[in-house]
C-alpha cells in the first residue's frame, strides 16, 4: 500500500511539475504577511504589485487561482489614495491578463 501511494504521488508530481501552484502559494504567503497590518503604505503596495507581476503575471491561471488571490487581496487594509488605485489596477491586471 505504501509503495502504491508513493507511486501515485510520483505520477501526480510528474504530471503537475510545470504548474504555477507553488508560485501562487508564495504570493499568498506574502499577502498573509500584510493582511494583519492596519495600513499598507504606498511603498509596500508598490512592492506587492511588482512582486505579483514578476512572479505570476505571465502565468496562465485558473479561475480558482484568480479567486484565491483576489480574496487574499480583498483582506488587505489599503488607504484610499490615487496611487493606490493605480497599483491595485496593476495588480488585478497582472492576475487576470492571461485568463485561461
Jmol script that loads the backbone (N, CA, C; Angstrom):
load data "model"
ATOM      1  N   UNK A   1       0.826  -1.200   0.000  1.00  0.00           N
ATOM      2  CA  UNK A   1       0.000   0.000   0.000  1.00  0.00           C
ATOM      3  C   UNK A   1       0.866   1.257   0.000  1.00  0.00           C
ATOM      4  N   UNK A   2       1.906   1.250   0.829  1.00  0.00           N
ATOM      5  CA  UNK A   2       2.762   2.421   0.938  1.00  0.00           C
ATOM      6  C   UNK A   2       3.449   2.733  -0.391  1.00  0.00           C
ATOM      7  N   UNK A   3       3.945   1.694  -1.065  1.00  0.00           N
ATOM      8  CA  UNK A   3       4.623   1.929  -2.344  1.00  0.00           C
ATOM      9  C   UNK A   3       3.628   2.389  -3.414  1.00  0.00           C
ATOM     10  N   UNK A   4       2.387   1.928  -3.325  1.00  0.00           N
ATOM     11  CA  UNK A   4       1.362   2.361  -4.268  1.00  0.00           C
ATOM     12  C   UNK A   4       1.087   3.852  -4.118  1.00  0.00           C
ATOM     13  N   UNK A   5       1.008   4.328  -2.883  1.00  0.00           N
ATOM     14  CA  UNK A   5       0.794   5.760  -2.632  1.00  0.00           C
ATOM     15  C   UNK A   5       1.969   6.581  -3.144  1.00  0.00           C
ATOM     16  N   UNK A   6       3.179   6.085  -2.905  1.00  0.00           N
ATOM     17  CA  UNK A   6       4.365   6.798  -3.379  1.00  0.00           C
ATOM     18  C   UNK A   6       4.388   6.850  -4.903  1.00  0.00           C
ATOM     19  N   UNK A   7       4.017   5.744  -5.537  1.00  0.00           N
ATOM     20  CA  UNK A   7       3.968   5.721  -7.000  1.00  0.00           C
ATOM     21  C   UNK A   7       2.925   6.701  -7.534  1.00  0.00           C
ATOM     22  N   UNK A   8       1.759   6.700  -6.905  1.00  0.00           N
ATOM     23  CA  UNK A   8       0.697   7.617  -7.334  1.00  0.00           C
ATOM     24  C   UNK A   8       1.132   9.068  -7.151  1.00  0.00           C
ATOM     25  N   UNK A   9       1.780   9.365  -6.021  1.00  0.00           N
ATOM     26  CA  UNK A   9       2.248  10.725  -5.774  1.00  0.00           C
ATOM     27  C   UNK A   9       3.333  11.112  -6.780  1.00  0.00           C
ATOM     28  N   UNK A  10       4.193  10.178  -7.107  1.00  0.00           N
ATOM     29  CA  UNK A  10       5.247  10.434  -8.086  1.00  0.00           C
ATOM     30  C   UNK A  10       4.649  10.769  -9.451  1.00  0.00           C
ATOM     31  N   UNK A  11       3.624  10.019  -9.848  1.00  0.00           N
ATOM     32  CA  UNK A  11       2.946  10.288 -11.120  1.00  0.00           C
ATOM     33  C   UNK A  11       2.265  11.655 -11.080  1.00  0.00           C
ATOM     34  N   UNK A  12       1.624  11.954  -9.952  1.00  0.00           N
ATOM     35  CA  UNK A  12       0.965  13.255  -9.793  1.00  0.00           C
ATOM     36  C   UNK A  12       1.975  14.389  -9.921  1.00  0.00           C
ATOM     37  N   UNK A  13       3.105  14.267  -9.241  1.00  0.00           N
ATOM     38  CA  UNK A  13       4.131  15.318  -9.285  1.00  0.00           C
ATOM     39  C   UNK A  13       4.708  15.466 -10.689  1.00  0.00           C
ATOM     40  N   UNK A  14       4.921  14.362 -11.361  1.00  0.00           N
ATOM     41  CA  UNK A  14       5.448  14.418 -12.720  1.00  0.00           C
ATOM     42  C   UNK A  14       4.467  15.113 -13.659  1.00  0.00           C
ATOM     43  N   UNK A  15       3.193  14.822 -13.479  1.00  0.00           N
ATOM     44  CA  UNK A  15       2.162  15.421 -14.332  1.00  0.00           C
ATOM     45  C   UNK A  15       2.001  16.919 -14.064  1.00  0.00           C
ATOM     46  N   UNK A  16       2.148  17.335 -12.803  1.00  0.00           N
ATOM     47  CA  UNK A  16       1.901  18.725 -12.407  1.00  0.00           C
ATOM     48  C   UNK A  16       3.175  19.523 -12.161  1.00  0.00           C
ATOM     49  N   UNK A  17       4.306  19.057 -12.672  1.00  0.00           N
ATOM     50  CA  UNK A  17       5.568  19.727 -12.348  1.00  0.00           C
ATOM     51  C   UNK A  17       5.683  21.128 -12.937  1.00  0.00           C
ATOM     52  N   UNK A  18       4.980  21.415 -13.997  1.00  0.00           N
ATOM     53  CA  UNK A  18       5.088  22.728 -14.626  1.00  0.00           C
ATOM     54  C   UNK A  18       3.943  23.668 -14.259  1.00  0.00           C
ATOM     55  N   UNK A  19       3.163  23.316 -13.249  1.00  0.00           N
ATOM     56  CA  UNK A  19       2.057  24.189 -12.865  1.00  0.00           C
ATOM     57  C   UNK A  19       2.581  25.350 -12.033  1.00  0.00           C
ATOM     58  N   UNK A  20       1.754  26.341 -11.861  1.00  0.00           N
ATOM     59  CA  UNK A  20       2.153  27.532 -11.122  1.00  0.00           C
ATOM     60  C   UNK A  20       1.637  27.529  -9.686  1.00  0.00           C
ATOM     61  N   UNK A  21       1.184  26.381  -9.174  1.00  0.00           N
ATOM     62  CA  UNK A  21       0.637  26.322  -7.822  1.00  0.00           C
ATOM     63  C   UNK A  21       1.636  26.779  -6.766  1.00  0.00           C
ATOM     64  N   UNK A  22       2.902  26.415  -6.939  1.00  0.00           N
ATOM     65  CA  UNK A  22       3.913  26.803  -5.960  1.00  0.00           C
ATOM     66  C   UNK A  22       4.085  28.326  -5.938  1.00  0.00           C
ATOM     67  N   UNK A  23       4.099  28.955  -7.096  1.00  0.00           N
ATOM     68  CA  UNK A  23       4.233  30.413  -7.161  1.00  0.00           C
ATOM     69  C   UNK A  23       3.027  31.101  -6.532  1.00  0.00           C
ATOM     70  N   UNK A  24       1.836  30.556  -6.760  1.00  0.00           N
ATOM     71  CA  UNK A  24       0.622  31.122  -6.160  1.00  0.00           C
ATOM     72  C   UNK A  24       0.724  31.032  -4.641  1.00  0.00           C
ATOM     73  N   UNK A  25       1.207  29.904  -4.144  1.00  0.00           N
ATOM     74  CA  UNK A  25       1.371  29.730  -2.701  1.00  0.00           C
ATOM     75  C   UNK A  25       2.344  30.759  -2.144  1.00  0.00           C
ATOM     76  N   UNK A  26       3.429  31.019  -2.850  1.00  0.00           N
ATOM     77  CA  UNK A  26       4.392  32.024  -2.396  1.00  0.00           C
ATOM     78  C   UNK A  26       3.750  33.406  -2.331  1.00  0.00           C
ATOM     79  N   UNK A  27       2.976  33.763  -3.347  1.00  0.00           N
ATOM     80  CA  UNK A  27       2.301  35.069  -3.352  1.00  0.00           C
ATOM     81  C   UNK A  27       1.310  35.150  -2.194  1.00  0.00           C
ATOM     82  N   UNK A  28       0.559  34.080  -1.956  1.00  0.00           N
ATOM     83  CA  UNK A  28      -0.393  34.075  -0.834  1.00  0.00           C
ATOM     84  C   UNK A  28       0.323  34.216   0.500  1.00  0.00           C
ATOM     85  N   UNK A  29       1.497  33.601   0.630  1.00  0.00           N
ATOM     86  CA  UNK A  29       2.276  33.748   1.864  1.00  0.00           C
ATOM     87  C   UNK A  29       2.681  35.200   2.087  1.00  0.00           C
ATOM     88  N   UNK A  30       3.082  35.875   1.026  1.00  0.00           N
ATOM     89  CA  UNK A  30       3.458  37.290   1.145  1.00  0.00           C
ATOM     90  C   UNK A  30       2.229  38.135   1.490  1.00  0.00           C
ATOM     91  N   UNK A  31       1.096  37.855   0.855  1.00  0.00           N
ATOM     92  CA  UNK A  31      -0.128  38.611   1.155  1.00  0.00           C
ATOM     93  C   UNK A  31      -0.575  38.398   2.598  1.00  0.00           C
ATOM     94  N   UNK A  32      -0.368  37.198   3.127  1.00  0.00           N
ATOM     95  CA  UNK A  32      -0.736  36.930   4.521  1.00  0.00           C
ATOM     96  C   UNK A  32       0.081  37.764   5.498  1.00  0.00           C
ATOM     97  N   UNK A  33       1.293  38.090   5.136  1.00  0.00           N
ATOM     98  CA  UNK A  33       2.128  38.943   5.990  1.00  0.00           C
ATOM     99  C   UNK A  33       1.486  40.317   6.135  1.00  0.00           C
ATOM    100  N   UNK A  34       0.912  40.818   5.048  1.00  0.00           N
ATOM    101  CA  UNK A  34       0.355  42.169   5.041  1.00  0.00           C
ATOM    102  C   UNK A  34      -1.094  42.254   5.493  1.00  0.00           C
ATOM    103  N   UNK A  35      -1.790  41.146   5.606  1.00  0.00           N
ATOM    104  CA  UNK A  35      -3.226  41.239   5.903  1.00  0.00           C
ATOM    105  C   UNK A  35      -3.515  41.704   7.328  1.00  0.00           C
ATOM    106  N   UNK A  36      -2.576  41.560   8.251  1.00  0.00           N
ATOM    107  CA  UNK A  36      -2.800  41.992   9.629  1.00  0.00           C
ATOM    108  C   UNK A  36      -2.290  43.398   9.911  1.00  0.00           C
ATOM    109  N   UNK A  37      -1.699  44.041   8.923  1.00  0.00           N
ATOM    110  CA  UNK A  37      -1.241  45.421   9.108  1.00  0.00           C
ATOM    111  C   UNK A  37      -2.437  46.360   9.082  1.00  0.00           C
ATOM    112  N   UNK A  38      -2.391  47.394   9.912  1.00  0.00           N
ATOM    113  CA  UNK A  38      -3.511  48.336   9.948  1.00  0.00           C
ATOM    114  C   UNK A  38      -3.559  49.207   8.703  1.00  0.00           C
ATOM    115  N   UNK A  39      -2.404  49.586   8.183  1.00  0.00           N
ATOM    116  CA  UNK A  39      -2.340  50.403   6.965  1.00  0.00           C
ATOM    117  C   UNK A  39      -1.156  49.918   6.133  1.00  0.00           C
ATOM    118  N   UNK A  40      -1.371  49.834   4.845  1.00  0.00           N
ATOM    119  CA  UNK A  40      -0.297  49.458   3.930  1.00  0.00           C
ATOM    120  C   UNK A  40       0.150  50.718   3.199  1.00  0.00           C
ATOM    121  N   UNK A  41       1.442  51.006   3.290  1.00  0.00           N
ATOM    122  CA  UNK A  41       1.969  52.222   2.666  1.00  0.00           C
ATOM    123  C   UNK A  41       2.036  52.063   1.151  1.00  0.00           C
ATOM    124  N   UNK A  42       2.241  53.184   0.472  1.00  0.00           N
ATOM    125  CA  UNK A  42       2.388  53.154  -0.985  1.00  0.00           C
ATOM    126  C   UNK A  42       3.594  52.316  -1.397  1.00  0.00           C
ATOM    127  N   UNK A  43       4.673  52.413  -0.635  1.00  0.00           N
ATOM    128  CA  UNK A  43       5.875  51.638  -0.960  1.00  0.00           C
ATOM    129  C   UNK A  43       5.606  50.139  -0.842  1.00  0.00           C
ATOM    130  N   UNK A  44       4.881  49.745   0.201  1.00  0.00           N
ATOM    131  CA  UNK A  44       4.557  48.326   0.373  1.00  0.00           C
ATOM    132  C   UNK A  44       3.608  47.840  -0.717  1.00  0.00           C
ATOM    133  N   UNK A  45       2.653  48.657  -1.079  1.00  0.00           N
ATOM    134  CA  UNK A  45       1.724  48.288  -2.143  1.00  0.00           C
ATOM    135  C   UNK A  45       2.451  48.211  -3.487  1.00  0.00           C
ATOM    136  N   UNK A  46       3.394  49.104  -3.687  1.00  0.00           N
ATOM    137  CA  UNK A  46       4.204  49.060  -4.899  1.00  0.00           C
ATOM    138  C   UNK A  46       5.031  47.775  -4.938  1.00  0.00           C
ATOM    139  N   UNK A  47       5.600  47.412  -3.787  1.00  0.00           N
ATOM    140  CA  UNK A  47       6.352  46.158  -3.694  1.00  0.00           C
ATOM    141  C   UNK A  47       5.454  44.971  -4.041  1.00  0.00           C
ATOM    142  N   UNK A  48       4.255  44.939  -3.449  1.00  0.00           N
ATOM    143  CA  UNK A  48       3.330  43.838  -3.716  1.00  0.00           C
ATOM    144  C   UNK A  48       2.960  43.765  -5.199  1.00  0.00           C
ATOM    145  N   UNK A  49       2.705  44.914  -5.800  1.00  0.00           N
ATOM    146  CA  UNK A  49       2.310  44.908  -7.211  1.00  0.00           C
ATOM    147  C   UNK A  49       3.437  44.377  -8.094  1.00  0.00           C
ATOM    148  N   UNK A  50       4.662  44.790  -7.820  1.00  0.00           N
ATOM    149  CA  UNK A  50       5.790  44.299  -8.612  1.00  0.00           C
ATOM    150  C   UNK A  50       6.054  42.819  -8.337  1.00  0.00           C
ATOM    151  N   UNK A  51       5.940  42.426  -7.077  1.00  0.00           N
ATOM    152  CA  UNK A  51       6.157  41.018  -6.726  1.00  0.00           C
ATOM    153  C   UNK A  51       5.152  40.129  -7.454  1.00  0.00           C
ATOM    154  N   UNK A  52       3.887  40.518  -7.426  1.00  0.00           N
ATOM    155  CA  UNK A  52       2.850  39.726  -8.091  1.00  0.00           C
ATOM    156  C   UNK A  52       3.067  39.729  -9.603  1.00  0.00           C
ATOM    157  N   UNK A  53       3.358  40.889 -10.153  1.00  0.00           N
ATOM    158  CA  UNK A  53       3.542  40.990 -11.605  1.00  0.00           C
ATOM    159  C   UNK A  53       4.703  40.119 -12.088  1.00  0.00           C
ATOM    160  N   UNK A  54       5.836  40.193 -11.408  1.00  0.00           N
ATOM    161  CA  UNK A  54       7.009  39.475 -11.886  1.00  0.00           C
ATOM    162  C   UNK A  54       7.033  38.009 -11.475  1.00  0.00           C
ATOM    163  N   UNK A  55       6.271  37.625 -10.457  1.00  0.00           N
ATOM    164  CA  UNK A  55       6.286  36.213 -10.064  1.00  0.00           C
ATOM    165  C   UNK A  55       5.209  35.400 -10.772  1.00  0.00           C
ATOM    166  N   UNK A  56       4.003  35.948 -10.943  1.00  0.00           N
ATOM    167  CA  UNK A  56       2.924  35.171 -11.568  1.00  0.00           C
ATOM    168  C   UNK A  56       2.228  35.911 -12.701  1.00  0.00           C
ATOM    169  N   UNK A  57       2.672  37.091 -13.026  1.00  0.00           N
ATOM    170  CA  UNK A  57       1.979  37.910 -14.017  1.00  0.00           C
ATOM    171  C   UNK A  57       1.926  37.328 -15.412  1.00  0.00           C
ATOM    172  N   UNK A  58       2.866  36.471 -15.764  1.00  0.00           N
ATOM    173  CA  UNK A  58       2.885  35.887 -17.108  1.00  0.00           C
ATOM    174  C   UNK A  58       2.287  34.486 -17.143  1.00  0.00           C
ATOM    175  N   UNK A  59       1.873  33.977 -15.994  1.00  0.00           N
ATOM    176  CA  UNK A  59       1.335  32.621 -15.920  1.00  0.00           C
ATOM    177  C   UNK A  59      -0.142  32.589 -16.270  1.00  0.00           C
ATOM    178  N   UNK A  60      -0.563  31.503 -16.855  1.00  0.00           N
ATOM    179  CA  UNK A  60      -1.986  31.263 -17.067  1.00  0.00           C
ATOM    180  C   UNK A  60      -2.558  30.711 -15.772  1.00  0.00           C
ATOM    181  N   UNK A  61      -3.573  31.360 -15.258  1.00  0.00           N
ATOM    182  CA  UNK A  61      -4.183  30.920 -14.008  1.00  0.00           C
ATOM    183  C   UNK A  61      -5.609  30.467 -14.245  1.00  0.00           C
ATOM    184  N   UNK A  62      -6.013  29.535 -13.422  1.00  0.00           N
ATOM    185  CA  UNK A  62      -7.395  29.071 -13.480  1.00  0.00           C
ATOM    186  C   UNK A  62      -8.279  30.085 -12.759  1.00  0.00           C
ATOM    187  N   UNK A  63      -9.576  30.050 -13.002  1.00  0.00           N
ATOM    188  CA  UNK A  63     -10.477  30.939 -12.250  1.00  0.00           C
ATOM    189  C   UNK A  63     -10.363  30.733 -10.740  1.00  0.00           C
ATOM    190  N   UNK A  64     -10.150  29.503 -10.316  1.00  0.00           N
ATOM    191  CA  UNK A  64      -9.991  29.217  -8.887  1.00  0.00           C
ATOM    192  C   UNK A  64      -8.776  29.937  -8.315  1.00  0.00           C
ATOM    193  N   UNK A  65      -7.644  29.883  -9.013  1.00  0.00           N
ATOM    194  CA  UNK A  65      -6.434  30.558  -8.545  1.00  0.00           C
ATOM    195  C   UNK A  65      -6.631  32.067  -8.497  1.00  0.00           C
ATOM    196  N   UNK A  66      -7.283  32.619  -9.517  1.00  0.00           N
ATOM    197  CA  UNK A  66      -7.558  34.059  -9.513  1.00  0.00           C
ATOM    198  C   UNK A  66      -8.464  34.437  -8.349  1.00  0.00           C
ATOM    199  N   UNK A  67      -9.430  33.595  -8.063  1.00  0.00           N
ATOM    200  CA  UNK A  67     -10.344  33.855  -6.953  1.00  0.00           C
ATOM    201  C   UNK A  67      -9.609  33.847  -5.620  1.00  0.00           C
ATOM    202  N   UNK A  68      -8.724  32.897  -5.426  1.00  0.00           N
ATOM    203  CA  UNK A  68      -7.953  32.835  -4.181  1.00  0.00           C
ATOM    204  C   UNK A  68      -7.121  34.101  -4.006  1.00  0.00           C
ATOM    205  N   UNK A  69      -6.446  34.517  -5.059  1.00  0.00           N
ATOM    206  CA  UNK A  69      -5.618  35.724  -4.981  1.00  0.00           C
ATOM    207  C   UNK A  69      -6.461  36.972  -4.751  1.00  0.00           C
ATOM    208  N   UNK A  70      -7.588  37.074  -5.423  1.00  0.00           N
ATOM    209  CA  UNK A  70      -8.468  38.230  -5.250  1.00  0.00           C
ATOM    210  C   UNK A  70      -9.024  38.286  -3.837  1.00  0.00           C
ATOM    211  N   UNK A  71      -9.399  37.144  -3.293  1.00  0.00           N
ATOM    212  CA  UNK A  71      -9.887  37.105  -1.903  1.00  0.00           C
ATOM    213  C   UNK A  71      -8.794  37.540  -0.932  1.00  0.00           C
ATOM    214  N   UNK A  72      -7.571  37.084  -1.161  1.00  0.00           N
ATOM    215  CA  UNK A  72      -6.462  37.475  -0.286  1.00  0.00           C
ATOM    216  C   UNK A  72      -6.201  38.977  -0.383  1.00  0.00           C
ATOM    217  N   UNK A  73      -6.283  39.531  -1.586  1.00  0.00           N
ATOM    218  CA  UNK A  73      -6.092  40.976  -1.759  1.00  0.00           C
ATOM    219  C   UNK A  73      -7.205  41.777  -1.095  1.00  0.00           C
ATOM    220  N   UNK A  74      -8.412  41.255  -1.118  1.00  0.00           N
ATOM    221  CA  UNK A  74      -9.543  41.991  -0.541  1.00  0.00           C
ATOM    222  C   UNK A  74      -9.453  42.093   0.974  1.00  0.00           C
ATOM    223  N   UNK A  75      -8.622  41.276   1.596  1.00  0.00           N
ATOM    224  CA  UNK A  75      -8.468  41.316   3.054  1.00  0.00           C
ATOM    225  C   UNK A  75      -7.434  42.343   3.506  1.00  0.00           C
ATOM    226  N   UNK A  76      -6.755  42.973   2.561  1.00  0.00           N
ATOM    227  CA  UNK A  76      -5.747  43.974   2.909  1.00  0.00           C
ATOM    228  C   UNK A  76      -6.413  45.308   3.226  1.00  0.00           C
ATOM    229  N   UNK A  77      -5.833  46.033   4.179  1.00  0.00           N
ATOM    230  CA  UNK A  77      -6.323  47.363   4.535  1.00  0.00           C
ATOM    231  C   UNK A  77      -5.503  48.385   3.756  1.00  0.00           C
ATOM    232  N   UNK A  78      -6.095  48.901   2.698  1.00  0.00           N
ATOM    233  CA  UNK A  78      -5.389  49.830   1.816  1.00  0.00           C
ATOM    234  C   UNK A  78      -6.061  51.192   1.903  1.00  0.00           C
ATOM    235  N   UNK A  79      -5.255  52.220   2.168  1.00  0.00           N
ATOM    236  CA  UNK A  79      -5.766  53.584   2.281  1.00  0.00           C
ATOM    237  C   UNK A  79      -6.148  54.084   0.892  1.00  0.00           C
ATOM    238  N   UNK A  80      -7.249  54.811   0.832  1.00  0.00           N
ATOM    239  CA  UNK A  80      -7.768  55.315  -0.441  1.00  0.00           C
ATOM    240  C   UNK A  80      -6.954  56.528  -0.898  1.00  0.00           C
ATOM    241  N   UNK A  81      -6.010  56.283  -1.808  1.00  0.00           N
ATOM    242  CA  UNK A  81      -5.186  57.326  -2.416  1.00  0.00           C
ATOM    243  C   UNK A  81      -5.137  57.068  -3.915  1.00  0.00           C
ATOM    244  N   UNK A  82      -4.931  58.108  -4.708  1.00  0.00           N
ATOM    245  CA  UNK A  82      -4.867  57.901  -6.167  1.00  0.00           C
ATOM    246  C   UNK A  82      -3.808  56.871  -6.575  1.00  0.00           C
ATOM    247  N   UNK A  83      -2.665  56.887  -5.917  1.00  0.00           N
ATOM    248  CA  UNK A  83      -1.621  55.919  -6.272  1.00  0.00           C
ATOM    249  C   UNK A  83      -2.050  54.497  -5.927  1.00  0.00           C
ATOM    250  N   UNK A  84      -2.845  54.349  -4.875  1.00  0.00           N
ATOM    251  CA  UNK A  84      -3.340  53.021  -4.501  1.00  0.00           C
ATOM    252  C   UNK A  84      -4.239  52.454  -5.590  1.00  0.00           C
ATOM    253  N   UNK A  85      -5.069  53.303  -6.175  1.00  0.00           N
ATOM    254  CA  UNK A  85      -5.960  52.854  -7.253  1.00  0.00           C
ATOM    255  C   UNK A  85      -5.147  52.307  -8.422  1.00  0.00           C
ATOM    256  N   UNK A  86      -4.120  53.050  -8.810  1.00  0.00           N
ATOM    257  CA  UNK A  86      -3.293  52.627  -9.938  1.00  0.00           C
ATOM    258  C   UNK A  86      -2.571  51.318  -9.643  1.00  0.00           C
ATOM    259  N   UNK A  87      -2.034  51.204  -8.433  1.00  0.00           N
ATOM    260  CA  UNK A  87      -1.305  49.988  -8.079  1.00  0.00           C
ATOM    261  C   UNK A  87      -2.235  48.782  -7.989  1.00  0.00           C
ATOM    262  N   UNK A  88      -3.425  48.976  -7.429  1.00  0.00           N
ATOM    263  CA  UNK A  88      -4.384  47.871  -7.366  1.00  0.00           C
ATOM    264  C   UNK A  88      -4.847  47.464  -8.759  1.00  0.00           C
ATOM    265  N   UNK A  89      -5.066  48.431  -9.623  1.00  0.00           N
ATOM    266  CA  UNK A  89      -5.419  48.100 -11.006  1.00  0.00           C
ATOM    267  C   UNK A  89      -4.313  47.295 -11.682  1.00  0.00           C
ATOM    268  N   UNK A  90      -3.070  47.662 -11.408  1.00  0.00           N
ATOM    269  CA  UNK A  90      -1.933  46.935 -11.968  1.00  0.00           C
ATOM    270  C   UNK A  90      -1.882  45.507 -11.423  1.00  0.00           C
ATOM    271  N   UNK A  91      -2.156  45.346 -10.128  1.00  0.00           N
ATOM    272  CA  UNK A  91      -2.174  44.006  -9.525  1.00  0.00           C
ATOM    273  C   UNK A  91      -3.257  43.152 -10.177  1.00  0.00           C
ATOM    274  N   UNK A  92      -4.466  43.691 -10.287  1.00  0.00           N
ATOM    275  CA  UNK A  92      -5.553  42.918 -10.887  1.00  0.00           C
ATOM    276  C   UNK A  92      -5.292  42.624 -12.363  1.00  0.00           C
ATOM    277  N   UNK A  93      -4.670  43.564 -13.052  1.00  0.00           N
ATOM    278  CA  UNK A  93      -4.282  43.303 -14.439  1.00  0.00           C
ATOM    279  C   UNK A  93      -3.282  42.152 -14.497  1.00  0.00           C
ATOM    280  N   UNK A  94      -2.301  42.162 -13.592  1.00  0.00           N
ATOM    281  CA  UNK A  94      -1.289  41.105 -13.573  1.00  0.00           C
ATOM    282  C   UNK A  94      -1.906  39.739 -13.313  1.00  0.00           C
ATOM    283  N   UNK A  95      -2.918  39.714 -12.464  1.00  0.00           N
ATOM    284  CA  UNK A  95      -3.561  38.438 -12.120  1.00  0.00           C
ATOM    285  C   UNK A  95      -4.446  37.939 -13.261  1.00  0.00           C
ATOM    286  N   UNK A  96      -5.160  38.836 -13.910  1.00  0.00           N
ATOM    287  CA  UNK A  96      -6.197  38.404 -14.857  1.00  0.00           C
ATOM    288  C   UNK A  96      -5.811  38.500 -16.329  1.00  0.00           C
ATOM    289  N   UNK A  97      -4.645  38.974 -16.653  1.00  0.00           N
ATOM    290  CA  UNK A  97      -4.336  39.217 -18.068  1.00  0.00           C
ATOM    291  C   UNK A  97      -4.187  37.947 -18.897  1.00  0.00           C
ATOM    292  N   UNK A  98      -3.841  36.847 -18.288  1.00  0.00           N
ATOM    293  CA  UNK A  98      -3.707  35.589 -19.029  1.00  0.00           C
ATOM    294  C   UNK A  98      -4.779  34.600 -18.611  1.00  0.00           C
ATOM    295  N   UNK A  99      -5.991  35.064 -18.526  1.00  0.00           N
ATOM    296  CA  UNK A  99      -7.102  34.209 -18.105  1.00  0.00           C
ATOM    297  C   UNK A  99      -7.240  33.026 -19.056  1.00  0.00           C
ATOM    298  N   UNK A 100      -7.269  31.819 -18.468  1.00  0.00           N
ATOM    299  CA  UNK A 100      -7.393  30.606 -19.299  1.00  0.00           C
ATOM    300  C   UNK A 100      -8.818  30.135 -19.343  1.00  0.00           C
TER     301      UNK A 100
END
end "model"
wireframe off; spacefill off
backbone 0.3
color backbone group
